[in-house]
Amino acid sequence: TLLYFTPGIRTPDGVRHDKLEVVQKLLPGAPQDVMAYEFTESHEVVPGEWRFMVFQGDRLLTQQSFTVR
């Protein structure tokens, strides 16, 4: 499970989202897995700090923060 904590995305319907959740299957025995978020809609590009966290069940595997300007 990938969690993205956002500075507050407002979708075209006016709803605010402070968190986006993506569930991605991991491939057994794979040497690495690539996990990424792509800004595909203009309303998603919100300036501020974003936090990216990767979980396997309840276990936090890694996290990273980045700033969108």
N, C-alpha and C positions, 0 to 999 in steps of 0.2 A: 504494500500500500504506500503510495506517495501522497504526502500532504503538503500543500502549498498554502502558507499563511500569507495573505495579501494585505496591502494597505487599504483595501476596500474597493473591490470591483463593482461597478453598477452595470448590470446587463441592460439591454435596450428596453426591457419591460419595467425598469426602475428598481429592481430588487438588488440589494447590496449583498455581496459575498465576501466574507473575511477569510474563507477557507475553501480550497478546491481539493477534491480527493480523487485520485486515480488509482485503480487497482490493476496491476499488471502481473501476469504469471511469470515466474522465474523458471528458466529451463534447467532441469536437473543435469549436473555435470558440465554445464557451460563454464568456460574459463572466465567469462565476465558477462555482465548484463548491462545494457545501456538504458539509463532512465533520464528523460529530459522533459522539459516543458517548452512548448513553442507558442509564442504570441501569434495567434491566427486571426484575431478580431481586434479592431482598433480600440474597443472599449476595455480590452484586457490590459492595455499598456497604461498602468497606473504608476505614477512616480512614488517612490518611497521604498522602504525596506521590505523585502520578501524573504520568507524563511521556507526552506525546502527540507523536508524530513522523510526518511525512508524507513518503513517498518516491515518486519516480518511477524505477523500476528501482533502481539503486544510488545515485541522487542524492537527498540530503536536501533537501527543498523548504522545510520549516518545522518548528518544534518549539515546544511550550508545556508548562509545568509548572503543575499546580494541586493544591491541597490539599483533601482530603475530610475533614470533621470530624464 
